[in-house]
Structure formats: C-alpha cells, structure tokens
Amino acid sequence: MDVKTEISEEFLPLYTSKKRYFFLTGGRGSLKSTSVHDFISRLTYERGHGVLFTRYTMTSAEKSIIPEFIIVATRNGTIRDFDVTKTQITNKHTGSFILFSGIHTSSGNQTATLKSIAGITTWVIDEGEDFRDEKTFDDIDNSVRSIGNQNRVIWIMNPCTDEHFIYKRWIEAKNKQIDIDGFKVVVSDVDEVEHIHTTYLIAKKYLSESFLDKAEKLKISNPQKYYHTFIGGWLDKSEGVIYEDWEEGEFDNDLPFCYGLDFGFNDPNAMVKVAVDNNLKRIYLDECYFKSGDGLEQLHEVLYNICGNDELIVGDNQAKTLIYSLQEKGLNIVGCRDKKVQYRIKMIQGYKLIVTKESTNLKKALNNYSWHDKRSETPNHEWSDLCDAFGYGAMEFLNSTEFYIN
C-alpha cells in the first residue's frame, strides 16, 4: 500500500491505542469523519478485518457515506484496490471489508441482523448525536468480539446535550478539562476510552476563507454558539428548545390545580401536577409519575394513590377507551381539550414555567424538547411525554382568547 496522504497527529491514537473504545468529538470542520474514513480504509490492508459502519438512520449508503469514502481513497491514491458496491467496500488484496448500514431503517430496527454479521472487528457509529438507544448500542457492542485482530468501537459525534447516554457513560463517569482557544472543554478520562477531540483550528488549510471568516465572526458576536458549533462544547440544553422560559421553584398550592396525563403505550406513562396563574403569567409544574410498562390495573392503582377519586386528571383524548376504563374504576379523568399541539405550545410559550426541584425527568425534557421541523412547527416526539402531559393539564386553565390557529 502506497498512501499519498499523511495522518494528522491528533488522530494517531486510532492507529496506536490498544483500547476498545474510541470517542471522536469536535465542532464543525474538525476532520472527525474524514480521518475515520482514512483509518478504516488503511485498516482493510490487514487481513481478517470486518468494519461495520453505521448511522442511526440511513436511507442510502450509496448516496451518503460511500461517496465520502471514495473521496478519501482517491486522495490516498488507493481507490483501485477496492471493490465498491451499494452497501459494501472490499479490499481486493486482503478480503477485509467495510459494510454500511443504518440501525433504524424503513423496514424497522436492524439490531438483530447487525448482531449476527460474522467477522466484525470494528464498529463505527457516525453522527452519534442521533443515536440515543443505549440498549441497541450494548447489543451491537457485545457482538464485536472477533478473535485474531484488535476489536474497536469508534463513536463519532458533534457534541449535543449532556443528557445523551454516551455523555453519562464516557464523560460524566470520569472526565477532565482541556483548554481550546480560550474555552474549557470537558473530555472523557475513562480508562477504556480513547477520547480524541478536535476543532477546525487543526484543519484551516483544508477550509475555505468564508468558513473561517464565519467562525471568527461568530466567536465575537455569539461566543456561546461559537463554543458549541466550532469548538465542540457540550450543551446544557438542546438548540432550539421549545420552552426556554422556565426555572426551578416551589409549586403554588394556593392555586387550583389538576393533573395532566400522557398515556404511554410504547412510551412511559407521564403525569404532571399543573397550576396556572393567569395574572402573573406563570405555570407551576410538579412531576408525579413517569414509568413505562403499566397495565390498566397497575396504572389505576398508581393514579388512585396520587389523585384519589376526586382530583381532576386530564388525559390524552386520543385514548378514549382507556379513559373510559379508568372512569369506570372511579377516577375523575377526562380527555383533554381537542387542540393542536401547535396551539398548546403557543399558549404555554406566553407563560414562565416554574418546575419543582424534584421533577428530575421533566427538567431533562424541557432541556431537550425541541423542534423536529421549526418551519412546520412540528416538535420532536422524543422528550414529548411529560411536555404533552403538562400541556393537557395547562389547557384547563389558560386564557384562550389571545390565540387562534387554523
């Protein structure tokens, strides 16, 4: 193999470290994905390697990831050494291969299929910020156990919020701070993890003047956004969260209240105690229940213990049969007002949310409940359970004359 390009010093641990886990983070333009493509292409010149390259969602590797690999191999002068198909690249000299796949595709979750692939020595997770299923990660991780060659799990991501399970596992557990361009960045110090954090500052010769100019201007105009976007710092809350105006505080028990309930089915059952002060424009919230897997009898017992038979519960009106069953058991439960989610959000955004200290899951939800598509005002389903629950309850009290949505 006669490769024409050099390996960046920052990424040498990919080649030299004997650790199992490699954690690549950084801001925009920091060479993360390109350097991993370079590494795995070189790795295939060793016999006996199988690389599984994944993104959590992938519609077509042929149109997304494989062209990136071809660019790297062409630049290295090695493209003729590879057979390239729509889903796999094979080194002609050694038989080592790179298989590309989504974890979640239009035909469902692919975990069972990916676990059964023979000969995988290296698993690459690209765009890891979208991969939030910890169980699926463990299932596939446990299947990377080929003997004869080093096993590697390479996770690549632009840092998101500190609620991501990989942050809790690899950074929150044990960490240290490094200084980059005057900013403190927290990185993993977990023994079995090789953490490589890079920024655009190491890649200036590969980046356009307009890109560099944009970064430098942002550093002056919005240092916090520069820190996250270009330095790769972690966020306390997601960008574009729907409910920004909230703070921790005591629940006002002098106000009328009810309980908002979002039924779980495949997600957790979520219930929040809600009171509204229309004069001060405040909504008081106290998380009461957040758990999945309850049947009707279990759920009834939980709700009765919290609310008794008299206090009002406002549930998702799409679950009419379940509401009726709980009414039959004596609970004071009704369906929520039939309003679009966009209507509820606009109403609630006009108020400050006061959240009790004990509402741990609700505070996490508020820091992560963001728009899937801001233009169409479509919120992400993830983190929606508790937010929908308190929305159902709040609509019982909010003044509704100020808003109208078609």
Secondary structure per residue as TSV (DSSP state, phi and psi in degrees):
chain	resnum	aa	ss	phi	psi
A	1	M	-	360.0	123.6
A	2	D	-	-117.5	92.5
A	3	V	-	-90.5	134.9
A	4	K	-	-87.0	-18.3
A	5	T	S	-105.9	150.6
A	6	E	-	-88.3	159.5
A	7	I	-	-90.5	129.8
A	8	S	-	-63.7	138.7
A	9	E	G	-56.3	-37.9
A	10	E	G	-61.5	-26.0
A	11	F	G	-102.6	7.4
A	12	L	T	-58.2	-33.9
A	13	P	H	-57.1	-24.1
A	14	L	H	-58.0	-31.8
A	15	Y	H	-95.1	-27.1
A	16	T	H	-106.8	-28.1
A	17	S	-	-73.6	142.1
A	18	K	-	-98.2	8.5
A	19	K	-	-71.6	160.7
A	20	R	S	-82.1	-39.9
A	21	Y	E	-105.2	131.4
A	22	F	E	-122.4	123.3
A	23	F	E	-117.0	106.3
A	24	L	E	-106.9	114.6
A	25	T	E	-127.6	165.1
A	26	G	E	158.8	175.7
A	27	G	S	-86.1	-169.3
A	28	R	T	-64.8	141.8
A	29	G	T	70.1	28.9
A	30	S	S	-102.6	12.5
A	31	L	S	70.9	15.7
A	32	K	H	-62.1	-62.3
A	33	S	H	-64.6	-41.8
A	34	T	H	-59.4	-42.1
A	35	S	H	-68.9	-33.1
A	36	V	H	-71.3	-40.5
A	37	H	H	-57.3	-43.1
A	38	D	H	-62.2	-45.2
A	39	F	H	-62.1	-48.3
A	40	I	H	-70.8	-29.0
A	41	S	H	-66.0	-40.0
A	42	R	H	-69.0	-35.4
A	43	L	H	-61.0	-32.2
A	44	T	T	-68.4	-10.9
A	45	Y	T	-77.9	-7.3
A	46	E	S	-93.1	135.2
A	47	R	T	-70.5	150.4
A	48	G	T	87.0	12.1
A	49	H	-	-102.1	137.3
A	50	G	E	-127.9	124.8
A	51	V	E	-110.9	124.7
A	52	L	E	-100.9	114.4
A	53	F	E	-108.5	117.5
A	54	T	E	-128.1	155.5
A	55	R	E	-127.3	154.2
A	56	Y	E	-62.1	-43.0
A	57	T	E	-122.5	133.6
A	58	M	-	-150.6	120.3
A	59	T	S	-86.4	-36.8
A	60	S	-	-155.6	109.3
A	61	A	T	-63.6	-33.5
A	62	E	T	-59.7	-31.4
A	63	K	T	-100.6	-12.3
A	64	S	T	-115.6	-69.1
A	65	I	H	-82.9	-43.9
A	66	I	H	-59.3	-40.9
A	67	P	H	-57.9	-34.4
A	68	E	H	-65.1	-41.2
A	69	F	H	-64.4	-42.3
A	70	I	H	-61.5	-38.9
A	71	I	H	-61.1	-44.7
A	72	V	H	-65.4	-46.1
A	73	A	H	-66.3	-35.4
A	74	T	H	-66.3	-43.6
A	75	R	H	-63.0	-35.1
A	76	N	H	-76.0	-12.9
A	77	G	T	77.2	23.4
A	78	T	-	-118.8	7.5
A	79	I	G	-59.2	-29.8
A	80	R	G	-70.2	-12.7
A	81	D	G	-82.8	-1.3
A	82	F	E	-123.2	139.3
A	83	D	E	-91.0	127.7
A	84	V	E	-119.0	123.3
A	85	T	-	-115.9	-169.8
A	86	K	S	-70.4	-25.3
A	87	T	S	-130.3	-2.1
A	88	Q	E	-148.8	147.2
A	89	I	E	-124.7	128.9
A	90	T	E	-124.1	133.0
A	91	N	E	-75.8	120.2
A	92	K	T	-64.5	-26.9
A	93	H	T	-84.6	-31.8
A	94	T	T	-117.8	-19.3
A	95	G	-	82.5	-6.7
A	96	S	-	-65.1	147.6
A	97	F	E	-136.4	162.3
A	98	I	E	-124.8	120.0
A	99	L	E	-108.1	131.1
A	100	F	E	-107.8	134.9
A	101	S	E	-158.3	151.6
A	102	G	E	-87.7	152.0
A	103	I	E	-78.7	-44.6
A	104	H	E	-118.0	115.9
A	105	T	E	-120.7	-179.4
A	106	S	T	-62.8	-21.7
A	107	S	T	-95.7	8.3
A	108	G	E	114.1	-173.5
A	109	N	E	-73.4	131.4
A	110	Q	-	-98.7	12.5
A	111	T	H	-55.8	-47.4
A	112	A	H	-60.3	-42.1
A	113	T	H	-65.4	-45.1
A	114	L	H	-67.6	-34.4
A	115	K	H	-63.4	-27.7
A	116	S	T	-91.4	-2.8
A	117	I	-	-69.8	127.3
A	118	A	T	-82.1	148.3
A	119	G	T	82.7	14.9
A	120	I	-	-80.3	121.1
A	121	T	-	-107.2	-22.6
A	122	T	E	-137.0	129.0
A	123	W	E	-115.6	123.2
A	124	V	E	-108.5	127.9
A	125	I	E	-110.7	107.7
A	126	D	-	-94.6	152.5
A	127	E	S	52.1	50.6
A	128	G	G	-61.4	-19.6
A	129	E	G	-60.9	-23.2
A	130	D	G	-87.5	-9.8
A	131	F	-	-96.7	103.7
A	132	R	-	-120.3	11.1
A	133	D	-	-97.1	96.3
A	134	E	H	-65.4	-37.0
A	135	K	H	-63.7	-43.8
A	136	T	H	-62.5	-40.4
A	137	F	H	-58.0	-48.2
A	138	D	H	-63.0	-40.6
A	139	D	H	-60.9	-46.0
A	140	I	H	-75.5	-38.6
A	141	D	H	-55.4	-43.0
A	142	N	T	-68.7	-15.1
A	143	S	T	-91.6	-6.7
A	144	V	-	-88.7	91.2
A	145	R	-	-149.1	28.9
A	146	S	-	-65.8	142.6
A	147	I	S	-96.1	158.8
A	148	G	S	99.8	-26.6
A	149	N	S	-135.2	156.9
A	150	Q	-	-61.6	135.1
A	151	N	-	-93.2	136.1
A	152	R	E	-135.1	144.1
A	153	V	E	-123.1	117.0
A	154	I	E	-113.5	114.1
A	155	W	E	-107.8	123.3
A	156	I	E	-116.8	130.4
A	157	M	E	-158.8	154.7
A	158	N	-	-87.4	122.3
A	159	P	-	-52.1	137.8
A	160	C	-	-113.9	-121.6
A	161	T	B	-100.4	161.7
A	162	D	T	-76.4	7.7
A	163	E	T	-86.9	-9.7
A	164	H	S	-64.7	138.6
A	165	F	H	-62.0	-29.5
A	166	I	H	-71.7	-30.5
A	167	Y	H	-64.5	-46.8
A	168	K	I	-64.0	-35.3
A	169	R	I	-78.8	-41.9
A	170	W	I	-109.5	-15.4
A	171	I	I	-117.1	-51.6
A	172	E	I	-60.4	-34.0
A	173	A	S	-62.9	-41.1
A	174	K	S	-163.9	122.4
A	175	N	E	-145.7	173.7
A	176	K	E	-147.0	166.4
A	177	Q	E	-110.0	141.3
A	178	I	E	-122.9	156.4
A	179	D	E	-105.3	124.8
A	180	I	E	-130.9	117.2
A	181	D	T	54.7	35.6
A	182	G	T	85.1	3.7
A	183	F	E	-113.3	142.1
A	184	K	E	-86.9	127.0
A	185	V	E	-121.6	128.8
A	186	V	E	-87.8	132.7
A	187	V	E	-131.8	163.2
A	188	S	E	-70.9	142.6
A	189	D	-	-126.3	22.8
A	190	V	-	-70.6	135.1
A	191	D	T	-57.9	-40.7
A	192	E	T	-88.2	6.1
A	193	V	E	-114.2	128.4
A	194	E	E	-97.9	103.6
A	195	H	E	-96.1	122.3
A	196	I	E	-116.2	112.9
A	197	H	E	-115.4	123.6
A	198	T	E	-130.8	165.4
A	199	T	-	-135.9	175.5
A	200	Y	G	-62.6	-17.1
A	201	L	G	-63.5	-23.8
A	202	I	G	-88.2	-4.7
A	203	A	-	-123.8	19.8
A	204	K	G	-56.9	-35.1
A	205	K	G	-69.9	-13.9
A	206	Y	G	-99.6	-4.4
A	207	L	S	-110.4	150.1
A	208	S	-	-72.2	157.9
A	209	E	H	-62.2	-36.5
A	210	S	H	-66.8	-37.0
A	211	F	H	-64.4	-47.0
A	212	L	H	-64.5	-39.0
A	213	D	H	-64.6	-40.7
A	214	K	H	-61.4	-42.7
A	215	A	H	-63.6	-45.7
A	216	E	H	-67.2	-37.3
A	217	K	H	-66.6	-38.8
A	218	L	H	-66.4	-34.4
A	219	K	H	-58.6	-35.0
A	220	I	H	-83.2	-44.2
A	221	S	H	-80.6	-32.2
A	222	N	-	-148.3	78.9
A	223	P	H	-56.9	-36.5
A	224	Q	H	-66.0	-42.2
A	225	K	H	-68.1	-38.3
A	226	Y	H	-60.0	-43.5
A	227	Y	I	-57.4	-44.5
A	228	H	I	-77.0	-46.6
A	229	T	I	-74.4	-42.8
A	230	F	I	-108.0	-31.4
A	231	I	I	-86.9	-24.3
A	232	G	-	84.3	33.8
A	233	G	-	-78.9	152.3
A	234	W	-	-79.0	150.3
A	235	L	B	-101.9	146.4
A	236	D	S	-74.2	-30.7
A	237	K	S	-140.6	155.6
A	238	S	-	-63.8	152.5
A	239	E	T	-69.1	140.1
A	240	G	T	72.5	29.6
A	241	V	B	-62.2	149.5
A	242	I	S	-77.4	-42.2
A	243	Y	-	-110.2	95.1
A	244	E	-	-87.0	-30.3
A	245	D	-	-91.5	82.5
A	246	W	E	-144.9	156.7
A	247	E	E	-150.9	161.7
A	248	E	E	-80.4	138.9
A	249	G	-	-172.6	179.4
A	250	E	-	-81.2	146.8
A	251	F	-	-74.4	136.2
A	252	D	-	-87.6	96.1
A	253	N	T	-77.8	-1.2
A	254	D	T	-83.0	-11.7
A	255	L	S	-91.6	152.4
A	256	P	-	-59.0	146.4
A	257	F	E	-142.1	165.0
A	258	C	E	-145.9	-177.8
A	259	Y	E	-119.1	125.4
A	260	G	E	-93.0	134.6
A	261	L	E	-131.2	123.5
A	262	D	E	-108.0	121.5
A	263	F	-	-76.3	145.0
A	264	G	-	-82.4	-54.5
A	265	F	T	55.5	-105.1
A	266	N	T	-83.8	-16.9
A	267	D	S	-104.9	174.8
A	268	P	-	-67.6	149.3
A	269	N	E	-71.9	133.3
A	270	A	E	-130.9	127.6
A	271	M	E	-133.5	136.4
A	272	V	E	-132.5	133.1
A	273	K	E	-78.6	132.7
A	274	V	E	-131.4	133.6
A	275	A	E	-135.7	148.5
A	276	V	E	-129.3	132.2
A	277	D	E	-109.7	99.6
A	278	N	T	-70.3	-24.9
A	279	N	T	-71.8	-45.1
A	280	L	T	-89.8	-2.5
A	281	K	T	57.3	53.2
A	282	R	E	-129.0	142.4
A	283	I	E	-119.5	124.2
A	284	Y	E	-98.7	133.4
A	285	L	E	-132.2	136.8
A	286	D	E	-139.7	112.2
A	287	E	E	-64.7	127.0
A	288	C	E	-110.2	-31.8
A	289	Y	E	-158.7	137.9
A	290	F	E	-156.4	96.5
A	291	K	E	-159.3	143.4
A	292	S	S	-105.2	165.0
A	293	G	-	89.7	7.0
A	294	D	-	-81.6	134.1
A	295	G	-	-83.3	-179.4
A	296	L	H	-59.1	-46.3
A	297	E	H	-65.4	-42.0
A	298	Q	H	-64.0	-43.7
A	299	L	H	-64.4	-41.9
A	300	H	H	-60.3	-43.8
A	301	E	H	-61.3	-43.8
A	302	V	H	-62.6	-47.5
A	303	L	H	-65.3	-39.1
A	304	Y	H	-64.5	-41.3
A	305	N	H	-65.0	-29.9
A	306	I	H	-86.5	-43.7
A	307	C	H	-111.4	-16.3
A	308	G	T	66.2	-160.5
A	309	N	T	-98.4	-3.2
A	310	D	T	-105.8	-36.9
A	311	E	S	-71.9	141.6
A	312	L	-	-75.8	131.0
A	313	I	E	-114.8	130.1
A	314	V	E	-113.0	112.1
A	315	G	E	-107.7	169.7
A	316	D	-	-61.1	119.7
A	317	N	T	-74.0	-3.0
A	318	Q	T	-75.7	-15.7
A	319	A	-	-103.2	57.5
A	320	K	H	-62.2	-40.4
A	321	T	H	-64.2	-42.4
A	322	L	H	-67.5	-40.4
A	323	I	H	-61.6	-43.8
A	324	Y	H	-61.9	-40.8
A	325	S	H	-63.5	-38.5
A	326	L	H	-72.9	-33.2
A	327	Q	H	-63.3	-41.0
A	328	E	H	-61.5	-26.7
A	329	K	T	-88.3	2.9
A	330	G	T	104.6	-3.4
A	331	L	-	-75.3	147.7
A	332	N	-	-89.2	78.9
A	333	I	E	-125.0	137.3
A	334	V	E	-132.4	163.6
A	335	G	E	-78.3	151.2
A	336	C	-	-71.0	163.6
A	337	R	-	-61.5	136.2
A	338	D	-	-78.9	78.3
A	339	K	-	-120.2	149.4
A	340	K	-	-64.1	151.0
A	341	V	H	-60.4	-33.6
A	342	Q	H	-62.3	-35.6
A	343	Y	H	-65.6	-48.4
A	344	R	H	-57.8	-45.2
A	345	I	H	-62.0	-46.5
A	346	K	H	-61.5	-40.4
A	347	M	H	-62.2	-49.1
A	348	I	H	-68.8	-32.6
A	349	Q	H	-63.9	-15.7
A	350	G	T	-83.4	2.0
A	351	Y	S	-124.1	153.6
A	352	K	E	-86.3	134.3
A	353	L	E	-94.5	130.1
A	354	I	E	-111.3	116.6
A	355	V	E	-115.7	131.9
A	356	T	-	-68.2	153.6
A	357	K	T	-57.6	-34.2
A	358	E	T	-77.2	-8.6
A	359	S	-	-83.4	65.9
A	360	T	H	-61.2	-50.2
A	361	N	H	-68.8	-34.7
A	362	L	H	-66.3	-41.1
A	363	K	H	-64.4	-38.1
A	364	K	H	-63.1	-42.1
A	365	A	H	-62.4	-44.2
A	366	L	H	-63.6	-31.3
A	367	N	H	-78.4	-9.4
A	368	N	H	-129.4	-10.8
A	369	Y	-	-74.4	108.2
A	370	S	B	-135.1	179.0
A	371	W	E	-81.2	133.0
A	372	H	E	-75.8	-42.4
A	373	D	E	-143.5	102.4
A	374	K	T	-63.3	-36.9
A	375	R	T	-62.6	-41.8
A	376	S	T	-92.0	3.1
A	377	E	T	54.9	48.3
A	378	T	E	-105.7	113.0
A	379	P	E	-78.7	156.2
A	380	N	-	-66.0	141.4
A	381	H	S	-70.2	-35.7
A	382	E	T	-60.8	138.0
A	383	W	T	71.2	12.2
A	384	S	H	-87.6	-17.3
A	385	D	H	-57.3	-55.9
A	386	L	H	-71.8	-32.8
A	387	C	H	-67.7	-40.0
A	388	D	H	-64.6	-41.0
A	389	A	H	-59.7	-50.4
A	390	F	H	-71.5	-24.2
A	391	G	H	-65.3	-40.5
A	392	Y	H	-60.8	-43.6
A	393	G	H	-69.5	-41.9
A	394	A	H	-62.3	-33.7
A	395	M	T	-64.8	-15.2
A	396	E	T	-71.7	-19.6
A	397	F	T	-119.0	-20.3
A	398	L	S	-70.8	142.1
A	399	N	-	-69.8	125.3
A	400	S	-	-110.0	10.8
A	401	T	T	-83.6	-12.1
A	402	E	T	-85.5	-15.6
A	403	F	-	-125.5	147.0
A	404	Y	-	-147.0	130.6
A	405	I	-	-126.5	131.0
A	406	N	-	-67.0	360.0
